[in-house]
Amino acid sequence: MIKNVIYILILITGWRIVSAQSPLDQLREDNSDVTRIVPGVGLSDLKNSIGLNIPTSLSVPVDENSYVVDSGDQFVIKVDRKGPAIKLYPSTVTPDGIVTLPDAPSVFVRGKRLKDVKKMLKNHLKRLYPDATVEVYLNGIHPINVEITGYTPVRGSINVQSSDRLNTVPALIYNQLQSIDDTLGIWRKISRRRLELRRQGQDHMYDLLRYELLGDSTQNPYLQHGDVIRFYAANTLYSRIQITGAVYEPNSFEFRRGDKLGDMLQFSGGLQPAADSGRIELARFNRQTSMFNRIVLTYPEDKDFALQADDRIYARFKKEYHQKREVWVAGAVEYPGLYPIHEGQSTLSEILKQAGGLLDNADLTSAQLLRTRLYKTDKEYQRLAQSNIQFLNEIEKSYLRISTRQLPFVVNVDFEALLTKHDTGADVLLVDKDRIVIPRKNRSVVIKGAVEHPGVYSYMPGWNYEQYIEHAGGYAPRAKNFSVKIIKHASGNWLDAGNDIPVEENDVIFVPQRDDFNWYELIKDGIPIAAQIATVILLFNRR
């Protein structure tokens, strides 16, 4: 009895028992133009898995706010009503520009924006199915033909898709130019700021550079069948706008009538944080002369300032904006490394304190403050060092010799007075790229040159240079023992050795060596001279 009641209810309500098939198998059984979709099956499943004829030519998204519908566009209309099934209606715009709808009046859509067409179709179907959810998809697009004319080596008709925009045409031209040797040279002569599009008897001028740099899609419209695109030659060197200075992308751009200061700043990526927005300088030529006027502008207040061909824009930097001034601390300190400074304010003692102070083995007698910027500016030393020594006079040779031996960029600092005796008068103001070097004590003396056993020896307090030389085995046979030098480690100065000159830690004792006497060279050079003298005497006696 209960089974009969259930059976009767099923018949009354129109329910039916679905066999144990997959949703897609159920769809394949329906060959009608209106296809039933079981919930859970998406539009992509339908296209890929059932035998419904819905050709797809749409491979890129389109902007429904600007895309214009025309004959050949393909729509898929989805009607989701209460119950287990969803209705799917494919429809193609007819040559007359009409979309046919099931059980509803046809709709004229050609020439209308895609967004408006979707709204119109939804409204028509909602009247028929007020309780249903209606969705409209653009599934395929129509091919179109456009004409290319003007200043371009490629002219004539080309086939494109209705989803293509204006910038597609220059790309197609460039691809066709790849076989030409001077592709870039030809390409640069074609203007990208003046593309004329004729549509239905009306001319419109577009600026593709504005689209490419700023993303202004109004300058890159969708193409329509029958469009005529005219290219113009790019403006010459004297019809460009140059912008340099504190912008992200300094460049020069083709001038287009109507350009404003704000346009060029945006084309160049905008002002950098270091830019002084109150010092945007513009140089403008006076008519046909080489004289120009200097105009100071402010941004953004003057963003609408009208530009002229051949204007030059200079975005000035703020004075010393975020200057990264640093000094390097090396050696026997707690935390060696780079330290930021306020140039003209930070002191040597302040930075050493930031570095954690000195280690126990710090050698203050050998500590140095190196002003490396001075070394780079000693142009005279650099000139002499690159010159042939034979062409230098005695003064130049002396300057080169002294500059080589001494470090000209060593700042005179009494480290012991500053750090041990806390004498503030010995403190020094630091500048950018200074190097503070605090060596570690190694208690040694270096002996070089003509001694029996040159090398590094332990420092012996109170010893003079002769005692160190004796400790190194004495003078070598060809030693110039009257020309011994003591090279001071702290200053780099070369001093004539003497018992009154103390030898300190890390000093160098240098013993020069006599050159070998070459009798062969002497005779070889002397014979021609003797022959010349003999000739002169002979001529004199004949007189």
Phi, psi and omega in degrees: 000314181295320180298321179296320179299315180298320180297317179297319180297320179298318180294320182294316185277352178083010179289157174216154181271124181268134181291166184282068177245160175288157178304322182289326175298321178296323181292324182294335181289339183265110183258009182285166178295332177262115187259136179269129180247127177284138180306141181100350178256120183275175181295322179293324176299320180297313183296322188271342194236350181239166185271036179273135183278088176234084181296142183240120176242004183267108182250351179228151177291150177241154179273109185293344179282340183234345180290133182256124182283143180213177181300135180101343176294142184245133179242152168238124183249124182250124179243114182254101180260166177297135183126187188276351188242156175238136179263136180234123184241113171277142180208136180247139179292126183286166176304336177277358179085026185247142171252125178271140181239148179290127174059027181212157179298148176292158185234130176277122187234348186298135178086000181259155178292146182302321180299318180291323180296315179301318180295318180297314181296320179297317182296320180296317182285332178293329177293326180279321180236078186297333182265002185267158171262121185250130177233142182236128180240138169274116188255335181209153184239160185265143175285152181224167179234130178234161183248136179249128179222178172094208188278078178203142179287349180248117181228160177118190183271142175225151177262129177224179177262155180290349176273355179281145177256179183301323184291350176295325186293311176302325179295319178295321179295316181299319179298323179287341179273357185300332181282352180268138184299313184263053183300311183294323179299317178292319184297322182291341180277351180264128182288136173253002180254353180223086174246121183263128179243119177260124182223120178054042175082000180245140181260137177229136180256134183234153182240096182291333178297323178295324177291316184292322184269327186246352180072026180280096185291344177294341178267007181220072187286161171293144178279152176231156181301132178090359178298144174242122184250121182250128178262148177240157176289142177294147178297152184286181180304327184271008176235041179238165176246124179257136177225127182224174176101222190276054172239162185287326182228080176302138186192179170234143185231148175299134180282138176230131182307130182103354179298143179236166181303315181299326179298312183293322178295321178290320177301328182271013177088000180091171180284142174285160176302333181279358183284142174268100185296346177268004181229060172266105185264141181232130176254124184232126182290148176272101177051238187261012182262176176267001176280147181221157175259145178255124183240128179258124183241164179236138179243135011267004183304322183256027183297335181266013178296125184285131180266162176233161180303138176074016172292149175238129184246131179238111177271111186280148176276149172294146182295121175051041180288123177048044177292124183269087181263129186218158172233157181250129177247125183228155174102217191276065172233165185293318183228083178291158178141194180278143177223132177287148180224159166262107185298132182086358179234317182290138182250165180299314182295324180296317182289321178296327176292319177296330179281007176090002180086179185275150171279166183296331182264019179292136180256095183288336180291338180252003182293148182220147169246113185258123178261087189295335179297330179291325180297320181291336184264000178279075185292329181294318178296318179296322179295314182293323181294333180267358183269161174284125186300334182293336184260009179266143175278177185296322179296316180294320177297319179297317179296318180294318181295315181292319180294329178288321183283323182259150177270107186290348183255017176275122179277134182285107181228133174267091184296323182294319179294321183288314190260337179262315181265355178056043178276104182295338178292343179269000181287158185226138173282136184266155175234168183302137176073014170297150176236123179256116184243118178245097182292161172270147179292125174239355173047062181217163175226138181259131178243121183236160172099214190275068170236163184294321184226076179294155179155198183259130181234155179294142179288130179242108182304133176092346180288146172262181186294326182295324179292322177294319179296318177297322179294334179270014176097002179087181183288147172282164186305321184259023182290140173266082189288354176261006182235027182293140179241146171248117181263113183285128183294322186290319186252340185080005180287144175261121182242144174293128184295139177197158181295343179273355179261112183289143174265119184250170180304139177071005174291161178242129174257118184245125179249111180292165182235138178290143177288149176293142179271121185254100180295326181297315180295323180296314181293317182299319179282334185279328183301312178299323180293319179296321179297321179294320179296316180298321179296317180297317181296318181298315179297323181292320182292328181293333178288000000 
